[in-house]
Amino acid sequence: MKCISVYTNNFELFSDIFEQVLESPPQENEDILVEGVTVSGSGDVPEQYIERMRQKPEVVVMKEKERNIMILQHGNVFEICLPAEEEAV
């Protein structure tokens, strides 16, 4: 899964910029500013990462079922985990 980190602990602000981040996500290892919030392309994370994070009591896990997007919130960061794009054969 591709991961994008959004550095804020403000859920309302995160919700306001969520679609903007998805429309033009940063590249891997790239930092961009969206409405004053740092957004970072964190690269790929394995499925096991989400399962490990899910078990921690300080992590909030949200899922957008329609697009199969997982959102992890812990500390001062939201992590948006997007399904890997299917490669055409």
N, C-alpha and C positions, 0 to 999 in steps of 0.2 A: 504494500500500500504506500502511496505517496503521502508524505506528511508536510503540512504547512503549520508553522508556529506563529501564533498571534499573541504578542506580549502585552496583555492587559488582564486585570482581574475584575474589570467592569463588564458584567454580562450584557447590560443594555447597550454599551458601546460596541461590544463584540457583535451583538445581533444586528446593529445598524450597519456594520461594515462587512458582514459575512458574505453577502452576495457579491460585493465589489471584489473581495479577495478571490472568490471562486472564478469571477469573470476574467481577471488578469492576475493569476497567481505568480509569485516570484519563482525564478529558476532555482535549481539546487544551489545552495550556498550563497544565495543572493538575498540581501535585505532591502525592503522597500518601506516607505511610509504611506499609510492609508489613514487619512484624517488624524494625523499625529501619532498613530500607533505603529510600532515596528512590526513588520510581518516578514517572516524568514522562510525560505525554502529549505526544509530540513532533509530532503531526500526520501529514500525508501525506508520503511520500517517493516519488519516481519510481523506476521499475524500473532506470533507469540508475545510480541511487545504489548499489543492491545490486551491480550488475556492477562498478562502480568499486571498491567496498570489497573485493569478492572478489579483486581483482588485487593487493591490498596484502599483503605478507608478514606483517605484524604483526596481521592480522585473521583470526580463526577464524570460519568459516562453518558453521553447522549447519542442518539442515532437518528439520522434522517433516512427513513426507510425508502422513500421514493428514489433517492439517488445512491443509496447504500453508503452514506457518509457517516463516519464515526467522529465524534467530537469528545476529546478528553479535556477536562479542566482541572488543573491542579496548581496551587500556588498562584503566581502571577502570569500564567500562560494558558492559552487554549491551543490544543493541537487538533487540527483538522486532518483526518486520515481519509484519503480518497482511494477508491479501488483502483488497482493498476489497470491501465488501458489495455484492452485486448488487442493483440497484434494480429493483423490480417495475414492469412497464409496464402 
